[in-house]
Amino acid sequence: MGKCVKRLVVAVLFMASPTLAQTRQQAPPAPATPGGTADPFPTPIPATEDVIEVNFREFAALPTWDTVATRMMLLIDEPGTGRMFVNDMRGPIYSVSYDGATVTEYVNVDAPQWGVIVDFQSRERGVQSFAFHPQFGQPGTPGYGKFYTWLDTRAKTPTPDFAPPGGDNTQDMILLEWTALNADSSVYDGGHPRELMRLEQPFANHNGGRIAFNPLAQLGDEDYGLLYMGVADGGSGGDPLNMAQDLSSPFGKIFRIDPLGSNSANGKYGIPASNPFANDGDGRTLGEIYAYGFRNPQRFSWDTETGAMYLTDIGQGIVEELDVVTRGGNYGWNVWEGSFRYVSRTEVSTLNQRSDPDMTYPIAEYGQIDPLFQNSSSITGVHVYRQDDIAELEDTILFGDIPSGEVFHVDADDLPEGGQDPIRRVLFNAGNGPKTLLQLIQEKNAQQGKAPATRADLRFGHGPNGQVFILNKADGVIRELVP
């Protein structure tokens, strides 16, 4: 059981139905192919075994937007200026003091003076992510005052740097560089952003994922100042344009670029020589690619102890996966969905699992049909907890499920080798019984006089001392995990 000796086993949980853990959500359809199934994990994730219970506190609240809660996506620390930042997909980026008491709108990316025109029409579109250069708060350095936003826009000019071989041309994804004159200013005081990269989106969903600088890299390290970018497969379903495996396409990839460089095709950013395909020389392979074969690589982060980079990749309709990202790794989509051969939106094959040595398979994965989940389950995360403040969480990898509000843990030092058997739950308990995030949100909605949310839209945030924050899009509250 490893570290499970530290964990609290809960006998009775507050669940929507006490029999859910004993049944499947629905009867899987009859397979259309040999070995085909919609339910590759017939044993459910245990509802009560090795559950970790944690307390929480309401750390900060963000302003509503025309009575609608903030659509939070990311909360990060900016150590150079001693504050945290959190975004709303609709455009605003807020600064948050370390004690949570002060929340200030730092910049609204969608403000008319910038001309960006953020497209936030659905749950999947908007300001997807942002990142501060590691030199943001260091006067006299090339990165001083610089931060980056990765977003959907309705403005389809200029001509994109990357275009798909088909699709509906629904919107563009753009990477913008902003430069503050005074990094310590409470509000952004710089000029118009500089566009570094533009992608034409073939379909409306599966857009950009997270962008981030490796927080462990120091000046002089190979990775220092290099920006990692999640680029999804372009949308629709099943990667119909077959782009995730195509090394000449940006879609379905993790990019790594130098935003202060200039050796890219458009001359607006740099391609590091240490990227796995930077010196391929075939004229087609993109040097920006760090890893590929992803469907929707929404979130990633680094283990502060081992340096490993972990990523959550949203599956098609059956398997959600947690991966370790390696340079040049192929993660299989759309040939594989997790450890299984991809057949269709409703089937994977259980034959010859994890059989291709050229693929990199998940360390953990789960089935969308598991009784803990709502329909359209989607993995999110990810945080490796290396602090000892919350003893039960120490040395665990935390991730979650977006609509259901479930949070999970696996061991960070004894990594699993696929499947959902190692996955266990994390529940929230402030003294009145264990609950999921969705249940906490619904309780808050009642206090706010609102109708209860039907989904949690869970995201994780990271504090200056390894704190874990839980975000959502339904009640405007940032919650901090505490002992």
C-alpha positions in Angstrom: 0.0 0.0 0.0 3.1 2.3 0.1 2.1 5.7 1.6 -1.5 4.5 2.1 -0.6 4.0 5.8 -0.8 7.8 6.1 -4.2 8.0 4.4 -7.6 8.1 6.0 -10.0 5.3 4.9 -13.5 6.5 4.8 -16.4 4.1 5.3 -19.3 6.2 4.3 -19.2 9.1 1.8 -21.7 11.8 0.8 -22.6 10.7 -2.7 -25.5 11.3 -5.0 -26.5 7.7 -4.7 -25.0 5.1 -2.3 -25.2 2.4 -5.0 -23.3 4.3 -7.8 -20.0 2.6 -6.9 -21.6 -0.8 -7.4 -23.0 -0.1 -10.9 -21.9 1.2 -14.2 -23.3 4.5 -15.6 -24.9 2.7 -18.5 -24.8 -0.6 -20.4 -21.9 -0.4 -22.9 -23.0 -1.0 -26.5 -22.2 -4.2 -28.2 -18.7 -4.1 -29.7 -18.5 -3.6 -33.5 -15.0 -4.9 -33.8 -13.0 -7.8 -32.3 -11.9 -6.8 -28.8 -13.8 -3.6 -29.0 -15.4 -2.1 -26.0 -16.6 1.2 -24.5 -15.7 0.1 -21.1 -12.0 -1.0 -20.9 -12.0 -0.6 -17.1 -14.9 -2.8 -15.8 -13.7 -2.5 -12.1 -14.7 1.0 -10.9 -12.5 3.4 -9.1 -13.0 2.6 -5.4 -15.4 5.1 -3.9 -14.3 4.5 -0.3 -10.9 2.8 -0.3 -7.7 4.8 0.5 -9.6 8.1 0.3 -7.7 11.2 1.4 -9.7 13.9 3.2 -8.4 17.4 3.2 -9.7 20.6 4.7 -10.0 23.8 2.7 -10.6 27.5 3.1 -12.1 30.1 0.9 -9.0 32.0 -0.1 -10.3 34.7 -2.4 -13.3 35.6 -4.5 -13.3 37.1 -8.0 -15.8 39.6 -9.4 -18.8 38.3 -11.3 -19.4 39.3 -14.9 -23.0 40.5 -15.4 -24.1 38.2 -12.5 -22.2 35.3 -14.1 -19.3 33.7 -12.2 -15.7 34.2 -13.3 -14.6 31.5 -15.8 -11.3 30.8 -14.0 -8.7 28.7 -15.9 -5.3 29.2 -14.2 -3.8 30.6 -11.0 0.0 31.0 -10.8 2.6 32.6 -8.7 4.8 35.5 -10.0 7.7 35.5 -7.4 9.5 38.5 -8.8 6.7 40.9 -7.8 5.3 38.8 -4.9 1.8 38.1 -6.0 -0.3 35.6 -7.9 -2.4 36.0 -11.0 -5.6 34.3 -12.2 -7.5 34.7 -15.4 -11.1 34.8 -16.6 -11.5 33.2 -20.0 -13.5 36.2 -21.1 -10.5 38.5 -20.9 -9.5 39.8 -17.5 -6.4 38.8 -15.7 -6.4 39.5 -12.0 -3.6 39.9 -9.5 -4.2 38.3 -6.1 -2.2 39.1 -3.0 -0.5 36.3 -1.1 -3.0 36.5 1.7 -6.0 36.5 -0.8 -7.3 39.7 0.6 -6.7 41.9 -2.4 -7.9 41.1 -5.9 -7.2 43.7 -8.6 -7.9 43.6 -12.4 -4.4 43.7 -13.9 -5.3 43.8 -17.5 -8.4 43.0 -19.6 -7.1 41.3 -22.7 -10.5 41.9 -24.4 -10.6 45.6 -23.7 -11.3 47.6 -26.9 -8.0 49.5 -26.9 -6.1 46.3 -27.6 -8.1 45.1 -30.6 -7.7 41.5 -29.6 -11.4 40.5 -29.8 -11.4 37.4 -27.5 -13.7 34.7 -28.7 -15.3 33.3 -25.6 -18.6 31.9 -27.1 -18.5 28.5 -25.5 -16.9 26.6 -22.6 -13.8 25.8 -24.6 -13.0 29.2 -26.1 -11.4 32.3 -24.6 -8.2 33.2 -22.9 -6.9 29.7 -22.5 -3.7 30.4 -20.5 -1.1 33.0 -19.6 2.5 32.9 -18.4 5.0 35.4 -17.0 8.6 35.3 -18.2 10.9 34.2 -15.4 12.6 37.6 -15.7 9.3 39.6 -15.5 10.3 41.2 -12.2 14.0 41.6 -12.8 14.9 45.1 -14.1 17.6 45.2 -16.8 16.9 41.7 -18.2 15.6 40.9 -21.6 12.4 39.4 -20.1 11.6 42.3 -17.8 7.9 43.1 -17.8 7.0 40.5 -20.3 4.1 38.1 -20.1 2.2 36.0 -22.6 -1.4 35.1 -23.4 -2.7 32.2 -25.4 -6.2 32.7 -26.6 -9.0 32.3 -29.2 -9.8 35.4 -31.2 -12.6 36.3 -33.7 -10.2 38.6 -35.6 -8.8 36.5 -38.4 -6.1 38.8 -39.6 -3.2 38.7 -40.3 -2.7 35.5 -42.3 -2.0 32.6 -39.9 1.4 31.1 -39.5 -0.1 27.7 -39.4 -3.3 26.5 -41.1 -4.9 23.0 -41.2 -5.5 21.1 -44.4 -9.3 21.5 -44.0 -12.1 22.3 -41.6 -14.4 25.3 -41.0 -11.9 28.1 -40.1 -13.9 28.8 -37.0 -11.5 31.2 -35.1 -7.7 31.8 -34.7 -5.5 30.9 -31.8 -2.9 33.6 -31.1 0.1 33.9 -28.8 0.6 37.5 -27.6 3.6 39.1 -25.8 2.8 42.0 -23.4 5.5 44.3 -22.0 4.8 46.2 -18.8 6.8 49.3 -18.2 6.9 48.8 -14.5 6.5 45.2 -13.5 5.5 46.2 -9.9 2.6 48.3 -11.1 -0.8 47.2 -9.8 -2.2 47.4 -13.3 -0.7 46.8 -16.7 1.0 50.0 -17.9 2.5 48.9 -21.2 1.5 49.2 -24.8 -0.2 47.0 -27.4 0.8 43.3 -27.3 3.1 41.8 -29.9 1.7 38.8 -31.8 4.2 35.9 -31.9 2.2 33.1 -33.4 -1.2 32.6 -35.1 -3.0 29.3 -35.8 -6.1 28.9 -37.9 -8.5 26.6 -36.0 -10.3 24.1 -38.2 -13.1 23.5 -35.7 -14.5 25.3 -32.7 -13.3 22.9 -30.0 -10.0 21.5 -28.8 -8.1 24.8 -28.9 -5.0 25.8 -26.9 -4.0 24.3 -23.6 -1.7 25.7 -21.0 1.4 27.8 -21.6 4.2 27.9 -19.0 7.9 28.3 -18.4 9.6 25.5 -16.5 9.7 27.1 -13.0 12.6 24.8 -12.0 15.0 26.1 -14.7 17.7 28.5 -13.6 19.6 31.1 -15.6 22.2 29.1 -17.7 20.0 26.0 -17.8 19.0 24.7 -21.3 15.3 25.1 -20.4 15.5 28.6 -18.9 13.2 31.1 -20.6 11.6 28.6 -22.9 7.9 28.6 -23.2 5.9 25.3 -23.4 2.6 25.5 -25.2 -0.2 23.0 -25.3 -1.8 22.8 -28.8 -4.9 20.5 -29.1 -5.8 18.4 -32.2 -8.1 21.1 -33.7 -11.4 19.6 -32.7 -14.4 17.9 -34.2 -13.9 14.2 -33.1 -11.4 11.5 -33.8 -8.9 14.0 -35.3 -10.5 13.8 -38.7 -7.7 15.7 -40.4 -5.1 13.3 -38.9 -2.9 16.1 -37.6 -1.8 14.8 -34.2 0.6 12.3 -35.8 1.7 14.7 -38.5 5.0 16.4 -37.7 4.3 19.1 -40.2 1.2 20.2 -38.4 1.2 22.1 -35.1 -2.0 20.4 -33.9 -2.0 17.7 -31.2 1.5 18.8 -30.0 3.4 20.4 -27.1 5.5 23.2 -28.5 8.6 24.6 -26.9 9.8 28.0 -28.1 12.0 30.9 -27.1 9.7 33.9 -27.1 12.6 36.3 -27.1 14.3 34.6 -30.1 13.8 35.2 -33.8 14.8 32.1 -35.8 11.3 30.9 -36.5 9.8 31.0 -40.0 8.0 34.2 -39.2 11.0 35.7 -37.3 8.9 36.5 -34.2 10.2 33.9 -31.8 13.0 31.4 -31.5 13.2 27.6 -32.0 15.6 26.1 -29.4 18.4 24.0 -31.0 17.8 21.4 -28.3 14.2 20.7 -29.5 14.0 17.1 -30.8 13.1 18.1 -34.4 14.9 21.4 -34.6 17.6 20.0 -36.9 15.5 17.5 -38.8 16.2 19.2 -42.1 13.4 17.7 -44.1 11.6 21.0 -44.7 8.3 19.8 -43.3 8.9 18.8 -39.7 8.2 21.6 -37.3 11.2 22.5 -35.1 8.8 23.9 -32.5 7.5 20.4 -31.5 8.7 19.1 -28.2 6.3 16.1 -28.0 3.3 15.0 -30.1 0.3 12.6 -30.5 -2.0 14.4 -28.1 -5.7 15.0 -28.4 -6.3 17.9 -25.9 -3.3 18.5 -23.7 -5.0 21.0 -21.5 -2.8 21.1 -18.4 0.8 20.3 -17.4 3.2 21.1 -14.6 6.6 20.0 -13.1 7.5 17.9 -10.1 9.7 20.1 -7.9 11.7 17.1 -6.6 12.3 15.1 -9.8 11.9 17.7 -12.5 9.5 15.4 -14.4 6.8 17.1 -16.5 3.3 15.7 -16.0 0.4 16.3 -18.4 -3.3 15.5 -18.5 -4.7 14.7 -22.0 -8.5 14.7 -22.5 -9.7 11.6 -24.3 -12.2 11.1 -27.1 -15.1 9.3 -25.5 -13.6 6.5 -23.4 -10.2 7.0 -21.8 -8.7 10.0 -19.9 -5.0 9.9 -19.4 -2.1 11.2 -17.2 1.3 11.3 -18.9 4.9 12.0 -18.2 6.1 14.2 -21.0 9.5 13.3 -22.6 11.4 15.1 -25.3 10.3 13.8 -28.7 7.7 11.4 -27.2 4.8 10.2 -29.3 1.7 9.8 -27.2 -0.3 7.9 -29.7 -3.4 9.9 -30.6 -5.3 9.1 -32.9 -3.9 5.6 -33.3 -4.2 5.1 -29.5 -6.5 6.4 -26.9 -4.6 5.9 -23.7 -3.3 2.3 -23.5 -5.8 1.1 -26.1 -6.1 1.1 -29.9 -8.5 3.8 -30.9 -11.4 2.4 -33.0 -14.1 5.1 -32.9 -15.8 7.6 -30.7 -17.6 4.7 -29.0 -14.9 2.0 -29.0 -11.4 1.1 -28.2 -9.8 -2.3 -28.6 -8.5 -4.3 -25.7 -6.3 -6.4 -28.0 -2.6 -5.8 -27.9 -2.7 -3.1 -25.3 0.5 -0.9 -25.0 2.1 -3.0 -27.6 3.9 -0.4 -29.7 7.4 0.3 -28.4 7.5 3.6 -30.2 4.6 5.0 -28.2 4.7 6.6 -24.8 1.7 5.4 -22.7 -0.1 6.9 -19.7 1.1 6.3 -16.2 -2.5 6.4 -15.1 -5.8 6.5 -17.0 -9.5 6.1 -16.3 -12.7 5.3 -18.1 -15.3 8.0 -18.7 -18.1 5.5 -18.0 -17.0 5.1 -14.4 -19.9 5.6 -12.0 -18.1 8.5 -10.2 -18.4 10.7 -13.3 -20.9 12.7 -15.3 -21.2 12.2 -19.0 -18.4 13.8 -21.1 -15.8 13.3 -18.4 -12.6 15.2 -18.9 -9.3 14.9 -17.0 -7.6 18.0 -15.6 -4.7 18.8 -13.4 -2.0 18.5 -12.5 0.0 19.1 -9.3 2.7 17.1 -7.6 2.5 17.7 -3.9 6.0 17.7 -2.2 5.2 19.7 0.9 4.6 18.3 4.3 1.9 20.7 5.4 -0.8 18.3 4.5 0.7 15.0 5.5 -1.8 12.8 3.7 -1.1 14.5 0.4 2.7 14.3 0.6 4.4 12.8 -2.4 1.2 12.4 -4.4 0.3 13.5 -7.9 -3.1 15.3 -7.9 -5.4 15.5 -10.8 -9.1 15.7 -11.3 -12.2 15.5 -13.5 -13.7 18.7 -14.9 -17.4 18.3 -14.9 -17.8 16.0 -11.9 -15.5 17.8 -9.5 -13.7 14.7 -8.5 -10.1 15.0 -7.3 -7.7 12.0 -7.4 -4.2 11.0 -6.3 -1.6 8.5 -7.3 1.8 7.9 -5.8 4.5 10.3 -7.2 7.5 8.0 -6.2 6.1 4.7 -7.3 4.6 5.6 -10.6 1.8 3.4 -11.9 2.1 1.8 -15.3 -1.3 2.6 -16.8 -4.8 1.7 -15.9 -7.1 3.1 -13.2 -6.5 0.6 -10.4 -3.9 2.9 -8.6 -6.3 5.9 -8.7 -7.9 6.9 -5.4 -10.1 9.9 -4.4 -9.5 13.1 -2.6 -12.5 14.6 -0.8 -13.0 17.9 1.0 -14.0 17.9 4.6 -14.4 21.1 6.7 -15.9 19.3 9.6 -19.3 18.5 8.1 -18.6 15.4 6.2 -16.6 14.6 3.0 -17.7 16.2 -0.2 -16.7 16.6 -3.8 -15.9 20.0 -5.2 -19.3 20.1 -7.0 -21.1 19.6 -3.7 -19.1 22.5 -2.2 -20.0 24.7 -5.2 -23.6 23.8 -4.9 -23.6 24.8 -1.2 -22.0 28.1 -2.1 -24.5 28.7 -4.9 -27.3 28.3 -2.3 -25.6 31.0 -0.1 -25.3 33.2 -3.2 -29.0 32.8 -4.0 -28.2 31.1 -7.3 -29.4 27.9 -8.8 -27.0 25.0 -8.0 -24.3 24.4 -10.6 -24.6 21.1 -12.5 -20.8 20.8 -13.2 -17.6 21.9 -11.4 -15.2 22.8 -14.3 -12.4 22.0 -11.9 -8.9 23.5 -12.4 -5.8 23.6 -10.2 -3.7 26.6 -9.1 -0.2 26.8 -7.6 1.0 29.1 -4.8 4.4 30.5 -3.8 5.1 27.8 -1.2 3.6 24.8 -3.0 0.0 25.5 -1.9 -2.7 23.9 -4.0 -5.7 26.0 -5.0 -8.9 24.7 -6.6 -10.6 26.8 -9.2 -14.0 26.5 -10.8 -16.3 28.4 -13.1 -19.5 28.4 -11.1 -19.2 30.3 -7.8 -16.2 32.7 -8.2 -14.4 31.3 -5.2 -10.7 30.2 -5.1 -10.3 27.5 -2.5 -7.0 26.6 -0.8 -6.3 23.1 0.4 -5.2 23.1 4.1 -4.5 20.4 6.7 
